[in-house]
C-alpha cells in the first residue's frame, strides 16, 4: 500500500464518529484478499494484531503485507480483535462463523465483516446473536496474489450490505480501505455476485480460450493481436452495451458462423460448446436490442441448436 496515502478519516472525508478511531483488527484468512485488506486497514490507522492462515502462501503474504503480525489459531485471532475480517472461501464461511459461535469467542461490541460477494448478512447470524455488529464488505476487484493487488484496491468499488443503522460504519470502513462503497440489498447479493463472476472470471476464460485458438492457428504472440481488439471491445461494451456488438452474429452471417463451427469441430473440439453457448446468447441479445431482425436471427439460432445436437454443419 502506498506509504503516502492518508485515510479518509484523517483527510476529513468521513465522520469522526462513524466508527471507532482505532480498532484492533484480526484477519481470518490471510490470503490474497485478507492480507491486502489488513494492510489497507493498517494504512488507515488501525492496528492489525493477529492473523490466521493455513497455507505457506498465506504465511508468505502475511509476512510481506502484515510485517510483525503473528499468525495464530482462528479462535485466538477473534478473541484478540475489536474488528474481525473474515476473508475465507464462500463455501467455508457459514461453518466458520457457526463454529466460532459454538466456542463462545464472539463477544458483544465486536465488529465483523466478511469479504464474500455471494453472501450477505444471514451468514453472520451466529455472531450477531452474540452481540457482534455484522457487515458484508465485498471489494469488486480481482486479486491474483501479485504486488499490484494493493494498488488495485485504491478506488475499487465495495459492495456493502448492512442493517440501515450500521451503514455509516460499513461505508466508513470501505472508504478507509481506499474503496468506493455502494449498497447491495441482502436479497440481491447472489445476483450481484453472479454478475461479477460473469464479467470478470468468465472474461479471463474467454481471453485465454481466444489466445489458445490463435496459437493453434500459428500466431506466436496472441497477446499482441488480442490486446488492441479486446481493449476496444471492452470499451464498446461498457459505453454502448449491446449497441457495441460487432462481428458475424451482429451481421447475421450464418455462413461464417457455420464455418467457425466446422473448423472448431475439426481443430479445437473442446472449444465448440463454449462457442455455441456464447453465440446463442449473443444472438438472443442482438435480437432483443434490435441489432438483428427476427428473420436474420432465426437461422443463426437453428444452426446453433443443430450444433448443440452434434451437427456443426446445420442440416436443417
Secondary structure, 3 states (H helix, E strand, C coil): CCCCCCCCCCCCCCCCCCCCCCCEEEEECCCCCHHHHHHHHHHCCCEEEEEECCCHHHHHHHHHHCCCCEECCHHHHHHHCCEEEECCCHHHHHHHHHHHHHHCCCCCCCEEEECCCCCCCHHHHHHHHCCCEEEEEEECCCCCCCCCHHHHHCCCEEEEECCHHHHHHHHHHHHHCCCEEEECCHHHHHHHHHHHHHHHHHHHHHHHHHHHHHHHCCCCCHHHHHHHHHHHHHHHHHHHHHHHCCCHHHHCCHHHHHHHHHHHHHHCHHHHHHHHHHHHHHHHHHHHCCCCCHHHHHHHHHHHHHHHCCCCCCCC
